[in-house]
């Protein structure tokens, strides 16, 4: 048996409480990882509040884990004790369905998320995952800031990988927040011409600092109209309703609007907006273990780091409040072992 101490939510919208859980025997293909750092994602907040109606309590949030392998099941492969790894949104997939066998393990219908559904996450001293989802970290990566790459980072890089976005592409990023600021950094390093859309004037200079060539006020209809027919990829990272017709009009022929923010309402798309220019609308979650490994290599090579604020793990409730109040700039990371 293995005891875990973690900051658990007992009921929706309640503060987290330090709790102890018995994880049981280590599975044959599982690894156990001692947590050094864990990012806080807005998805953690949504799960804590049961905004999506899928949370099972009690559970320990946290799915942007950076840590060290401390134990291996007898059938775990490719890892060794002491190795530094990262664990993101997914902790397990079946490894035998069509999606898993074709390299799309993140779409496995039997996948197990790192948080909720009976699995405890990384606001803890340790966490477990299937060996394939404990992704080795490249040498030279900045460990304190690496956690958000495992969820937010792969979420915004996934369309570049999936649709083979050209380095000559003109890319728009809607929303300069926890996801959007990383999207700007990745798009710039990819070689693209980057336009940032933000509703906050104070973020304009920051967006340029992240790599944006142009910054547009997302509530300025004239500025958006001026971009008509110019963008090859429009990456939507916000979770609020927008002027979708105006944004669709910014797409060039064969352009794509790709949604990674969990917009709570249906997105209306006029058929003519798609048909006339052979445009597309798509969306994606995170990525496969190979996608995540590719992301980590790319981020390390180009020294792409999320902008983070550090909190001691014991101050997790303060950190969550900071996020809920919209004060995070731009991701929050918890450091284990600090009181």
Residue pairs with C-beta under 8 A, 6 or more apart in sequence:
1 22
1 23
1 24
1 25
2 22
2 23
2 24
2 25
2 26
2 32
2 71
2 126
3 20
3 21
3 22
3 23
4 20
4 21
4 22
4 23
4 60
4 120
4 124
4 125
4 126
4 127
5 18
5 19
5 20
5 21
5 124
5 125
6 18
6 19
6 21
6 60
6 62
6 120
6 121
6 123
6 124
6 125
7 16
7 17
7 18
7 19
7 60
7 61
7 123
7 124
7 313
7 316
8 16
8 17
8 18
8 19
8 21
8 58
8 59
8 60
8 120
9 15
9 16
9 17
9 48
9 57
9 58
9 59
9 60
9 61
10 17
10 19
10 57
10 58
11 57
12 48
12 49
12 50
12 55
12 57
13 48
13 49
13 50
15 317
16 48
16 61
16 123
16 316
16 317
16 320
18 314
19 58
19 60
21 60
21 120
23 32
23 120
23 126
23 128
26 32
26 71
26 72
26 73
26 128
27 73
27 128
27 130
28 73
28 74
28 75
28 76
29 73
29 75
29 76
29 77
29 130
29 131
30 73
30 76
30 128
30 129
30 130
30 131
31 69
31 71
31 72
31 73
31 76
31 79
31 85
31 128
31 129
31 130
31 131
31 134
32 69
32 70
32 71
32 72
32 126
32 127
32 128
33 65
33 67
33 68
33 69
33 70
33 85
33 87
33 126
33 127
33 128
33 129
33 134
34 67
34 68
34 70
34 125
34 126
35 62
35 65
35 66
35 67
35 122
35 124
35 125
35 126
35 127
35 336
36 66
36 67
36 68
36 143
36 335
36 336
36 337
37 65
37 66
37 67
37 143
37 144
37 146
37 147
37 333
37 334
37 335
37 336
38 62
38 64
38 65
38 66
38 121
38 122
38 123
38 124
38 147
38 313
38 333
38 334
38 336
39 62
39 64
39 147
39 148
39 150
39 151
39 152
39 306
39 308
39 331
39 332
39 333
39 334
40 61
40 62
40 64
40 316
40 319
40 320
40 323
40 331
40 332
40 333
40 334
41 63
41 64
41 148
41 151
41 152
41 178
41 331
42 178
42 239
42 323
43 63
43 89
43 115
43 151
44 61
44 62
44 63
44 115
44 121
44 320
45 51
45 320
45 323
45 324
46 52
46 262
47 54
47 55
47 59
47 61
47 115
47 116
48 55
48 61
48 320
54 116
54 117
55 116
56 116
56 117
56 118
59 115
59 116
59 118
59 119
59 120
59 121
60 115
60 120
60 121
60 122
60 123
60 124
61 115
61 121
61 122
61 123
62 114
62 115
62 121
62 122
62 123
62 124
62 127
62 334
63 87
63 88
63 89
63 113
63 114
63 115
63 121
63 122
63 150
63 151
64 86
64 88
64 122
64 147
64 148
64 149
64 150
64 151
64 152
64 333
65 86
65 87
65 88
65 114
65 121
65 122
65 127
65 147
65 150
66 84
66 85
66 86
66 137
66 143
66 144
66 146
66 147
66 150
67 84
67 85
67 86
67 87
67 122
67 126
67 127
68 82
68 83
68 84
68 85
69 79
69 80
69 81
69 82
69 83
69 84
69 85
69 134
70 81
70 126
71 81
72 79
72 80
72 81
72 131
73 131
76 131
77 131
78 131
78 136
79 85
79 131
79 134
79 136
83 136
84 136
84 137
84 143
85 134
85 135
85 136
85 137
86 134
86 135
86 137
86 146
86 147
86 149
86 150
86 292
86 296
87 114
87 122
87 127
87 129
87 133
87 134
87 135
87 150
88 114
88 133
88 135
88 150
88 151
88 154
88 286
88 292
89 106
89 113
89 114
89 150
89 151
89 285
89 286
90 105
90 106
90 111
90 112
90 113
90 114
90 133
90 286
91 112
91 113
91 114
91 119
91 127
91 128
91 129
91 130
91 133
92 111
92 112
92 119
92 129
92 130
92 133
93 99
93 100
93 105
93 106
93 108
93 110
93 111
93 112
93 130
93 132
93 133
94 100
94 108
94 109
94 110
94 111
95 101
95 105
95 130
95 132
97 108
97 109
97 110
99 105
99 107
99 108
99 109
100 108
103 288
103 290
104 288
105 111
105 132
105 133
105 288
105 289
106 285
106 286
106 287
106 288
106 291
107 285
112 119
113 119
114 121
114 122
114 127
114 129
115 121
119 128
120 127
121 127
123 313
123 316
123 334
125 336
132 289
133 289
135 150
135 289
135 292
135 293
135 296
136 293
137 143
137 146
137 296
138 296
138 297
138 300
139 300
140 300
141 296
141 299
141 300
142 303
142 305
144 308
144 310
144 333
144 335
145 305
145 306
145 308
145 331
145 333
146 296
146 299
146 305
147 333
148 178
148 182
148 306
148 308
148 331
148 333
149 182
149 295
149 296
149 299
149 306
150 292
151 286
152 178
152 179
152 182
152 306
152 331
153 182
153 186
153 295
153 299
153 306
154 286
154 287
154 291
154 292
154 295
155 179
155 260
155 284
155 285
155 286
155 287
156 179
156 180
156 182
156 183
156 186
156 235
156 237
156 260
157 186
157 287
157 291
157 295
157 298
158 260
158 284
158 285
158 286
158 287
158 291
159 165
159 233
159 235
159 256
159 258
159 260
159 282
159 284
160 186
160 187
160 190
161 287
161 291
161 294
162 284
163 233
163 256
163 258
163 282
165 171
165 190
165 192
165 232
165 233
166 192
166 232
167 190
167 191
167 192
168 191
168 192
169 192
169 193
169 232
169 233
170 192
170 193
170 195
170 230
170 231
170 232
170 233
170 252
171 187
171 190
171 192
171 193
171 194
171 195
171 231
171 232
171 233
171 234
171 235
172 194
172 195
172 196
172 197
172 227
172 231
172 233
172 234
172 235
172 250
173 180
173 183
173 184
173 187
173 194
173 195
173 196
173 197
173 212
173 235
173 237
174 180
174 197
174 218
174 234
174 235
174 236
174 237
174 238
174 242
174 247
175 197
175 198
175 218
175 236
175 237
175 238
175 261
176 184
176 196
176 197
176 198
176 200
176 203
176 206
176 207
176 210
176 330
177 237
177 238
177 330
178 328
178 330
178 331
179 237
179 260
179 261
180 196
180 198
180 235
180 237
180 238
181 206
181 207
181 210
181 306
181 307
181 330
182 304
182 306
182 330
183 235
183 237
184 194
184 196
184 207
184 210
184 211
184 212
185 210
185 211
185 304
186 298
186 299
186 304
187 194
187 211
187 235
188 194
188 210
188 211
188 212
188 213
189 211
189 298
189 302
189 304
192 233
193 213
193 214
194 211
194 212
194 213
194 214
195 212
195 213
195 214
195 215
195 216
195 227
195 231
196 204
196 207
196 208
196 210
196 212
196 214
196 215
196 216
197 215
197 216
197 217
197 218
197 224
198 204
198 207
198 215
198 216
198 217
198 218
199 217
199 218
199 219
201 217
204 215
207 215
208 215
210 307
216 223
216 224
216 227
217 223
218 224
218 242
221 243
221 246
224 243
224 246
224 247
224 249
224 250
225 246
225 249
227 250
228 249
228 250
229 249
229 250
229 251
229 252
229 253
229 277
230 250
230 252
231 250
231 251
231 252
231 255
232 251
232 252
232 254
232 255
232 256
233 255
233 256
233 258
234 247
234 250
234 251
234 255
234 256
234 257
234 258
235 258
235 260
236 242
236 247
236 257
236 258
236 259
236 260
236 261
236 263
237 260
237 261
238 261
238 263
239 261
239 262
239 263
239 264
240 261
240 263
241 263
241 264
241 265
242 263
244 267
244 268
244 269
245 268
245 270
245 273
247 257
248 257
248 269
248 270
248 273
248 279
248 281
249 273
251 257
251 277
251 279
252 277
253 277
253 278
253 279
254 277
254 278
254 279
254 280
255 277
255 279
255 280
256 279
256 280
256 281
256 282
257 279
257 280
257 281
257 282
258 281
258 282
258 283
258 284
259 267
259 281
259 282
259 283
260 283
260 284
267 281
269 281
273 279
274 280
274 281
286 292
287 295
298 304
299 305
306 330
306 331
307 329
307 330
307 331
308 330
308 331
308 332
308 333
309 322
309 328
309 329
309 331
309 332
309 333
310 332
310 333
310 334
310 335
311 318
311 319
311 322
311 332
311 333
311 334
311 335
312 334
312 335
312 338
312 339
313 334
313 335
313 336
313 337
313 338
314 338
314 339
316 334
319 332
319 334
322 328
322 332
323 332
